[in-house]
Amino acid sequence: MYRRGVSSRTRKLVIGGAAAALLGSALAVGTGMSQASESGAGSGNINALVPALGFSPGNPNATADRVGPTGVKVPGRCPPTQAQVNAQVALKNANFPSGTDLESRIQRFEKTLSAIQDLKCPASSTTLLGRLNSLTALRGNANRDNILRGLGLNETPADKAAARGSGDAAASGATGNAGASSGNINALVPALGFSPGNPNATADRVGPTGVKVPGRCPPTQAQVNAQVALKNANFPSGTDLESRIQRFEKTLSAIQDLKCPASSTTLLGRLNSLTALRGNANRDNILRGLGLNETPAG
């Protein structure tokens, strides 16, 4: 009797649990939500993690091909919108990597490319594959994670929005005419990475690296751009590593000319990340492929 009673109670619990599960499924379907999409990517933070596609969405009604971002033809309806890709990534990945280390970044690209293929579009309708190749090329570098954290990558749409925003204040400032390819200084001088100081401040404030800096520092981006132009008739414009390093070094020199320390910006840390790549034989192609938040215009 005792064994039969336990068995009967167990059956009731199982039946009750199954009923609850069925009810939960019915509610999920009825509200248009799925468990996978709710649990994915840090409780809905998918938009901040999925890499930007790098190309404008296709026309869903298109029947002809168009030229994709890599120069090859792709279906005119491709790529999907960023929102569609984000939703597909969330649907398939309950735990989407959120780290700033190299392997987390690589996994984000791989999972995003998989989602694009699920949506019947080729990788060549985006710039993701080229950027992924640049990331995987760093795998042999022992300092790879710190390099990536320091570079400031245009990896996600949120990154790109932040980069555009950081340039708004600088865009309205006057710049010198002598340097940087006939006045194109705004597109070449690296972003300072910290809000301008108050020129009337007398007290210190905490800078972007956690140390105290004069409250009047850093100067505005426009002031730094003008000083760089004044001192450099030929400011490097290349996308190779050495050109990038020279831009950072000359910008740091201009900041010191304006009586502010390097620690009032994030330039020195980013410069260190660049110089750490000097030993990599594929360094220039890696940098071109990554898409850096180097300048306010970036």
C-alpha positions in Angstrom: 0.0 0.0 0.0 2.8 2.4 0.9 4.6 1.9 -2.3 1.4 2.2 -4.3 0.6 5.5 -2.5 3.9 7.0 -3.3 3.6 6.0 -6.9 0.1 7.6 -7.1 1.4 10.9 -5.6 4.4 10.9 -8.0 2.0 10.4 -11.0 0.0 13.5 -9.8 3.1 15.6 -9.5 4.3 14.6 -13.0 0.9 15.3 -14.5 0.8 18.6 -12.7 4.3 19.5 -13.9 3.5 18.6 -17.5 0.3 20.7 -17.4 2.2 23.7 -16.1 4.8 23.2 -18.8 2.1 23.1 -21.5 0.5 26.2 -20.1 3.8 28.0 -20.1 4.4 27.0 -23.7 0.9 28.2 -24.7 1.5 31.5 -23.0 4.8 31.9 -24.8 3.3 31.2 -28.1 0.3 33.4 -27.4 2.4 36.4 -26.5 4.8 35.9 -29.4 7.8 35.2 -27.2 10.1 32.3 -26.9 12.3 31.2 -24.0 15.4 31.3 -26.2 14.8 34.9 -27.2 14.2 36.0 -23.6 17.2 34.3 -22.1 19.7 35.3 -24.8 22.6 37.7 -24.7 22.4 39.0 -21.2 18.7 39.6 -20.7 17.9 41.4 -23.9 21.2 43.3 -24.3 21.7 41.7 -27.7 21.8 45.1 -29.5 24.9 46.0 -27.7 26.7 42.8 -28.5 25.9 41.7 -32.1 28.5 43.1 -34.5 27.4 45.7 -37.0 26.8 44.2 -40.4 28.8 46.9 -42.2 26.4 47.3 -45.2 23.0 48.8 -45.8 20.0 46.4 -45.6 18.7 45.0 -48.8 15.2 45.5 -50.3 13.0 42.6 -49.2 11.1 42.9 -52.5 14.2 42.9 -54.7 14.5 40.2 -57.3 17.8 41.3 -58.9 21.3 41.1 -57.4 23.3 44.0 -56.2 27.0 44.6 -55.6 27.9 43.8 -51.9 30.5 45.5 -49.7 33.3 43.1 -50.8 32.7 43.8 -54.5 30.9 40.6 -55.4 27.2 40.3 -56.3 24.7 39.4 -53.6 20.9 39.0 -53.6 19.3 42.4 -53.7 17.3 41.5 -50.6 20.5 41.0 -48.5 21.7 41.6 -45.9 18.8 41.5 -43.5 18.3 44.4 -41.2 20.4 44.6 -38.1 17.2 44.1 -36.0 16.4 40.9 -37.9 19.9 39.5 -37.4 19.8 40.5 -33.7 16.5 38.6 -33.2 17.9 35.5 -34.9 21.1 35.6 -32.8 19.0 35.9 -29.7 16.7 33.0 -30.8 19.6 30.7 -31.3 21.9 31.7 -28.4 20.8 31.6 -24.9 24.2 32.7 -23.8 25.8 35.1 -26.2 29.4 36.0 -25.4 29.8 39.4 -23.9 33.6 39.6 -23.1 36.1 42.0 -24.6 38.7 39.2 -25.0 39.6 38.0 -28.4 37.8 34.6 -28.3 34.5 36.3 -27.1 34.7 38.7 -30.0 35.4 35.9 -32.5 32.5 33.9 -31.2 30.2 36.9 -31.6 31.2 37.2 -35.2 30.8 33.5 -35.9 27.4 33.3 -34.3 26.3 36.4 -36.2 27.4 35.0 -39.5 25.5 31.8 -38.7 22.4 33.9 -38.1 22.8 35.7 -41.4 23.0 32.3 -43.2 19.8 31.2 -41.4 18.1 34.2 -42.9 19.2 33.0 -46.4 21.8 35.7 -47.0 25.5 35.1 -47.8 28.4 36.4 -45.6 29.6 38.5 -48.6 26.5 40.8 -48.1 28.2 42.1 -45.0 31.8 43.0 -43.9 31.7 40.5 -41.1 33.9 37.8 -42.6 36.8 40.2 -43.3 36.7 41.6 -39.8 36.5 38.1 -38.4 39.6 37.2 -40.4 41.4 40.2 -38.9 40.5 39.0 -35.4 41.6 35.4 -35.9 44.9 36.6 -37.2 45.6 37.9 -33.7 45.3 34.5 -32.1 49.1 34.0 -32.1 49.8 37.2 -30.1 50.3 36.6 -26.4 49.0 40.1 -25.6 45.9 39.9 -27.9 43.2 40.6 -25.4 44.8 43.8 -24.0 45.5 44.9 -27.6 41.9 44.6 -28.5 40.6 46.3 -25.4 42.9 49.2 -26.0 42.1 49.8 -29.7 38.5 50.8 -29.5 36.7 48.7 -32.2 33.7 49.6 -34.4 32.3 46.2 -33.6 28.7 46.9 -32.7 26.1 49.4 -33.8 26.3 50.9 -30.3 30.1 51.4 -30.8 29.5 53.2 -34.1 26.9 55.5 -32.6 29.3 56.4 -29.7 32.0 57.1 -32.2 29.8 59.5 -34.2 28.7 61.2 -31.0 32.2 61.8 -29.8 33.0 63.7 -33.0 30.0 66.1 -32.9 31.6 68.5 -30.5 34.9 68.6 -32.5 33.3 69.0 -35.9 32.3 72.6 -35.3 35.7 73.8 -34.3 38.1 75.7 -36.5 41.3 73.9 -37.6 44.6 74.9 -39.1 45.0 74.8 -42.9 48.6 73.8 -43.2 48.5 70.2 -42.1 46.9 66.9 -42.9 46.2 67.0 -46.6 44.7 70.4 -47.2 42.7 70.8 -44.0 41.4 67.3 -43.6 42.8 67.3 -40.1 39.5 66.3 -38.4 39.4 63.0 -40.2 43.0 62.1 -39.1 43.6 63.3 -35.6 42.7 60.6 -33.1 39.8 61.2 -30.8 40.9 62.2 -27.3 38.6 59.8 -25.5 37.5 62.1 -22.7 35.3 65.2 -22.4 37.1 68.6 -22.6 38.0 70.3 -19.3 36.6 73.6 -18.1 39.1 76.3 -19.2 38.2 78.2 -16.0 38.7 75.3 -13.6 41.3 75.7 -10.8 40.8 72.3 -9.2 41.9 68.9 -10.4 39.5 66.2 -11.7 39.8 62.5 -12.2 40.9 61.6 -15.7 39.9 58.7 -17.9 42.8 56.5 -16.5 41.8 57.1 -12.9 44.5 59.6 -12.0 44.0 63.3 -11.2 44.5 65.8 -14.1 44.1 69.6 -14.2 40.4 70.4 -14.4 41.0 72.5 -17.5 42.2 69.3 -19.4 42.1 67.9 -21.9 41.7 70.8 -24.5 38.8 70.5 -26.9 39.3 68.3 -30.0 39.2 71.4 -32.1 42.1 73.0 -30.2 44.1 69.8 -30.5 43.4 69.5 -34.2 44.5 73.1 -34.7 47.7 72.6 -32.8 48.5 69.4 -34.8 47.9 71.2 -38.0 50.1 74.1 -36.9 53.0 71.8 -36.2 52.6 69.2 -39.0 52.6 70.3 -42.6 52.4 66.6 -43.5 50.4 64.6 -41.1 50.3 60.8 -41.8 47.2 59.7 -43.5 47.9 56.0 -44.1 46.0 53.0 -42.6 49.2 51.1 -42.0 50.4 50.6 -38.4 53.3 53.1 -38.5 51.1 55.9 -39.8 48.6 55.3 -37.0 51.3 55.3 -34.4 52.7 58.6 -35.8 49.3 60.2 -35.6 48.9 59.2 -31.9 52.5 60.4 -31.1 52.0 63.8 -32.8 48.6 64.2 -31.2 50.1 63.5 -27.8 52.8 66.1 -28.5 50.1 68.7 -29.4 48.3 68.0 -26.1 51.5 68.6 -24.2 52.1 71.8 -26.1 48.7 72.9 -24.8 49.9 72.3 -21.2 47.8 69.1 -20.6 49.1 65.7 -19.6 48.6 62.5 -21.7 46.6 61.0 -18.8 43.8 63.5 -19.5 43.1 61.4 -22.6 42.9 57.7 -23.5 45.5 58.2 -26.3 48.5 56.7 -24.5 46.8 53.4 -23.7 45.6 53.1 -27.3 49.0 54.0 -28.6 50.5 51.2 -26.4 48.0 48.7 -28.0 49.2 49.8 -31.4 52.9 49.5 -30.7 52.3 46.0 -29.3 51.3 44.9 -32.8 54.7 45.9 -34.3 56.0 42.3 -34.1 53.0 40.9 -36.1 53.9 40.3 -39.7 50.3 40.8 -40.7 49.8 44.0 -38.6 48.7 46.4 -41.4 46.0 44.1 -42.8 44.8 43.3 -39.3 44.3 47.0 -38.5 42.6 47.7 -41.8 40.2 44.9 -41.2 39.2 45.7 -37.6 37.6 49.1 -38.1 38.9 51.3 -35.4 37.3 54.1 -33.4 40.5 56.1 -34.0 39.1 59.5 -35.1 36.0 61.5 -34.2 35.1 61.1 -37.8 35.3 57.3 -37.5 
